[in-house]
Amino acid sequence: MLQDYQHTLFPYAYNILGSVEDAKDTIQDVLSNYVSAQKEGIENEKAYLVRSVINQSINAKNKRKTVNYDSVWLPEPVATEEADKSLHLRDIGSYTMLILMEALNPKERAVFILKEGFGYSHEEIAEVLSGTVEQSRKLLSRAKGKLDQRKRGAPLTNKTISAAILDQYLHAMRKGDIQRLENLLSQDIVFHADGGTKVNVAKKFCTGIHDVSQLLVYVFDKFQREFTFEFTMINHEPALLFFLGTKLYGCQVFSISPDDNKIQRISTVLDPDKLKNMGR
């Protein structure tokens, strides 16, 4: 019976942690502890487990924040191609939003996710976090203030339009056509690459249409020309998976403006530890 909660609890843990493995570990710990816990006074089992997962996720996120990272860190991608058929996938945060939420502290992130993602009231959030309504309101206000300084609006999620744009993107890359590529990018495009500790990347961070287009063509020519590319949706945003045979080597997630169909952000995940839950 408790295993039925795995899918229900996953979006809560993952949206806070940005890691599939950490989310699964957190949920497993909570469920294991619940089995041996005294059940007196627990009137709503689901609410109790959600509360436990959220608070344990906050603690885990705080611990990870104490580690010094001298490189780009990107969330672990989750395939959401089948989100229409799966409730727990529908609740997964967009890739762009997960990146932006790295600017929040774990409690701000939890409040923002519960209020904006799951529709919790401030009274319910206060109960989950063992705080007050006023604290919840202040945390949400701070979170929105930080995010408003960084976000550009909701990205494009239409699969048909996105697939057509990425088809043009790949064509420009294969031809080494800088001009055609730049026509697809926004002027202030941002590029990130996360190879973790196992893969050296050509460049971890790059901005600006000229520098990013030059970098993309260089990387494609030197490292990606032999790959086959597969279009998919990752965290509700268009993405390309890089395969050599059946082995997955990379995942590139694109944030595309719905206003002018320009690519605003490219997030490239090359860390094999973050790709092991994906693939064919």
Secondary structure as GFF3:
##gff-version 3
##sequence-region A 1 280
A	DSSP	three_ten_helix	2	4	.	.	.	ID=ss1
A	DSSP	alpha_helix	5	17	.	.	.	ID=ss2
A	DSSP	alpha_helix	20	36	.	.	.	ID=ss3
A	DSSP	alpha_helix	45	65	.	.	.	ID=ss4
A	DSSP	three_ten_helix	83	85	.	.	.	ID=ss5
A	DSSP	alpha_helix	87	90	.	.	.	ID=ss6
A	DSSP	alpha_helix	95	100	.	.	.	ID=ss7
A	DSSP	three_ten_helix	101	103	.	.	.	ID=ss8
A	DSSP	alpha_helix	106	112	.	.	.	ID=ss9
A	DSSP	pi_helix	113	117	.	.	.	ID=ss10
A	DSSP	alpha_helix	122	128	.	.	.	ID=ss11
A	DSSP	alpha_helix	133	148	.	.	.	ID=ss12
A	DSSP	alpha_helix	159	175	.	.	.	ID=ss13
A	DSSP	alpha_helix	178	182	.	.	.	ID=ss14
A	DSSP	beta_strand	185	194	.	.	.	ID=ss15
A	DSSP	beta_strand	205	207	.	.	.	ID=ss16
A	DSSP	alpha_helix	209	219	.	.	.	ID=ss17
A	DSSP	pi_helix	220	224	.	.	.	ID=ss18
A	DSSP	beta_strand	228	234	.	.	.	ID=ss19
A	DSSP	beta_strand	237	244	.	.	.	ID=ss20
A	DSSP	beta_strand	247	256	.	.	.	ID=ss21
A	DSSP	beta_strand	263	269	.	.	.	ID=ss22
A	DSSP	alpha_helix	272	275	.	.	.	ID=ss23
###
